[in-house]
Amino acid sequence: MKLEQTARSSLEIILQDAAFDEEMTSNFMAMVEKEQYGAMIKALRAHRKTLVVNLHQAQRRVDTLDYLLYSLKSYMNQKEN
């Protein structure tokens, strides 16, 4: 898949927006040039899975903070009464 420079730049920006680091982007662009569509799909799915795991970990941290805030507010309300 030979890409024009504009399309190549656009794809690189999209990959950066999707949290691809330089090495991942370089590897992916090499797959594009070699038309390794299966490998591209595999790489995108693997990265998506990593992002989802990170998202879930962040959500658990937010939930923990929410619980701590709730507990602290409850304690303060009990202390005031």
C-alpha atoms as one frame of an Amber mdcrd trajectory, in Angstrom:
protein
   0.000   0.000   0.000   1.967   2.960  -1.233   0.773   6.055   0.542   1.217
   9.629  -0.519   3.188  11.693   1.970  -0.003  13.464   3.094  -1.794  10.177
   3.752   1.284   8.805   5.508   1.463  11.869   7.763  -2.243  11.601   8.504
  -1.908   7.933   9.445   1.052   8.698  11.702  -0.985  11.394  13.473  -3.875
   8.966  13.934  -1.516   6.373  15.423  -0.023   8.974  17.777  -3.537   9.989
  18.837  -4.169   6.311  19.590  -1.100   6.318  21.914   1.287   4.489  19.579
   4.874   5.269  20.555   7.563   5.935  17.928   8.635   2.302  17.661   5.075
   1.020  17.328   4.326   3.677  14.710   7.454   2.816  12.754   6.641  -0.899
  12.853   3.065  -0.245  11.786   4.124   1.990   8.903   6.501  -0.764   7.734
   3.526  -3.156   7.735   1.556  -0.647   5.671   4.345  -0.383   3.102   4.592
  -4.194   2.895   0.800  -4.510   2.703   0.740  -6.837   5.717  -2.950  -6.351
   6.407  -3.269  -9.284   8.799  -0.332  -8.027  10.840  -1.818  -4.520  10.872
  -5.131  -5.834  12.203  -3.311  -7.929  14.807  -1.244  -4.926  15.951  -4.298
  -2.657  16.166  -6.277  -5.249  18.129  -3.389  -5.854  20.522  -2.972  -2.144
  21.150  -6.715  -1.736  21.640  -6.658  -4.515  24.213  -3.823  -2.768  26.073
  -5.719   0.523  26.060  -8.878  -1.156  27.389  -6.912  -2.825  30.206  -5.375
   0.552  31.096  -8.810   2.156  30.972 -10.221  -0.426  33.373  -7.283   0.047
  35.743  -7.829   3.804  35.703 -11.547   3.298  36.320 -10.803   1.144  39.375
  -8.539   3.906  40.697 -11.270   6.496  40.172 -13.772   4.215  41.910 -11.365
   3.852  44.844 -11.003   7.618  45.121 -14.764   8.058  44.895 -15.213   5.592
  47.745 -12.585   7.393  49.826 -14.295  10.743  49.195 -17.673   9.269  50.103
 -16.270   7.739  53.297 -14.574  10.972  54.317 -17.718  13.029  53.704 -19.787
  10.516  55.690 -17.313  10.646  58.566 -17.348  14.450  58.563 -21.160  14.517
  58.553 -21.305  12.078  61.486 -18.788  14.157  63.398 -20.839  17.340  62.861
 -24.005  15.713  64.246
